[in-house]
């Protein structure tokens, strides 16, 4: 899979191949469609956040939106290291997945934006 991979704390992540994640017990595979970049992501990547464990290489990204194997679109986070949400695939605890309500528009549905009222 492709991912934003961090090789050194404080460095710029590189877009490259990374091994596909294999879900464990109570985890689900997520086909990521969107991932945000927030201050916590930058702090973890720099090593300045208390949650930064220094395990490298690692895929960046705390949370995002994706599609489960059963087709359910979810907001999720909490990927098991070294996986993160800035990748084509990730694995997260099943309990950290929240279904995205019908009618919420995604970037992968740009035709819905064209008809949206301002």
C-alpha positions as CSV (number, residue, x, y, z in Angstrom):
1,X,0.0,0.0,0.0
2,X,1.0,3.7,-0.3
3,X,1.4,5.7,2.9
4,X,3.0,8.9,4.4
5,X,5.9,7.1,6.2
6,X,7.9,8.8,8.9
7,X,11.5,7.6,9.3
8,X,12.9,10.1,11.8
9,X,11.2,12.2,14.4
10,X,10.9,15.8,13.2
11,X,11.5,14.8,9.6
12,X,9.1,15.1,6.7
13,X,7.1,11.9,6.0
14,X,7.7,10.3,2.6
15,X,5.0,9.0,0.3
16,X,6.1,5.4,-0.3
17,X,5.2,1.8,-0.1
18,X,4.5,0.3,3.3
19,X,3.5,-3.3,4.2
20,X,-0.3,-3.9,4.1
21,X,-1.8,-4.1,7.6
22,X,-3.3,-7.4,8.9
23,X,-6.2,-6.9,11.3
24,X,-6.0,-8.7,14.6
25,X,-8.7,-9.6,17.1
26,X,-11.3,-6.8,17.4
27,X,-9.7,-4.8,14.6
28,X,-11.0,-3.9,11.2
29,X,-9.4,-3.1,7.9
30,X,-10.2,0.4,6.7
31,X,-9.9,1.6,3.1
32,X,-8.9,5.2,3.8
33,X,-10.6,7.9,1.7
34,X,-9.7,10.9,3.8
35,X,-7.2,11.8,6.6
36,X,-6.8,15.1,8.3
37,X,-3.6,16.8,9.3
38,X,-3.9,18.4,12.7
39,X,-1.6,19.8,15.4
40,X,-1.6,16.4,17.2
41,X,-0.3,14.7,14.0
42,X,2.5,17.3,13.8
43,X,3.3,16.9,17.5
44,X,3.4,13.1,17.3
45,X,5.7,13.3,14.2
46,X,8.1,15.7,15.9
47,X,8.3,13.6,19.0
48,X,7.0,16.4,21.2
49,X,3.6,14.9,22.1
50,X,3.5,12.6,25.2
51,X,1.8,9.9,23.0
52,X,4.8,9.8,20.6
53,X,6.4,6.3,21.3
54,X,9.4,6.8,18.9
55,X,8.6,3.6,17.0
56,X,9.9,4.1,13.5
57,X,9.2,3.8,10.7
58,X,5.5,4.6,11.2
59,X,2.6,5.8,9.1
60,X,1.3,9.3,10.1
61,X,-2.3,10.2,10.9
62,X,-4.5,9.9,14.0
63,X,-7.9,9.8,12.4
64,X,-9.8,9.9,9.1
65,X,-12.7,8.5,7.1
66,X,-12.8,5.2,5.2
67,X,-14.8,2.3,4.1
68,X,-14.9,-1.1,5.9
69,X,-14.8,-4.4,4.1
70,X,-18.6,-4.6,4.4
71,X,-19.0,-1.2,2.6
72,X,-19.8,0.8,5.7
73,X,-18.4,4.4,5.5
74,X,-16.9,5.3,8.9
75,X,-15.0,8.0,10.8
76,X,-12.3,6.2,12.8
77,X,-9.0,6.5,14.5
78,X,-6.7,4.7,17.0
79,X,-4.7,2.7,14.4
80,X,-2.3,0.2,15.9
81,X,1.3,1.3,15.4
82,X,3.1,1.3,13.0
83,X,-0.1,2.0,11.0
84,X,-1.8,5.4,10.8
85,X,-4.6,7.0,8.7
86,X,-2.4,8.7,6.0
87,X,-2.4,5.6,3.9
88,X,-4.5,3.6,1.5
89,X,-5.2,1.1,4.2
90,X,-5.2,1.1,8.0
91,X,-6.4,-1.0,10.9
92,X,-8.3,0.3,13.8
93,X,-10.2,-1.1,16.8
94,X,-13.8,-2.0,15.7
95,X,-15.1,0.1,18.6
96,X,-13.3,3.2,17.3
97,X,-15.4,3.2,14.1
98,X,-18.4,5.6,13.9
99,X,-20.7,5.2,10.9
100,X,-20.9,8.3,8.7
101,X,-24.6,9.3,8.3
102,X,-26.2,9.0,4.9
103,X,-26.2,12.3,3.0
104,X,-22.8,13.5,4.3
105,X,-20.8,14.3,1.2
106,X,-17.3,13.0,0.6
107,X,-14.6,14.2,-1.7
108,X,-15.0,10.9,-3.6
109,X,-18.5,12.1,-4.5
110,X,-17.6,15.5,-6.2
111,X,-20.8,15.5,-8.2
112,X,-22.8,16.1,-5.0
113,X,-20.9,19.3,-4.4
114,X,-21.9,20.8,-7.8
115,X,-25.6,20.7,-6.8
116,X,-25.1,21.9,-3.2
117,X,-26.7,25.2,-2.2
118,X,-24.2,27.8,-0.7
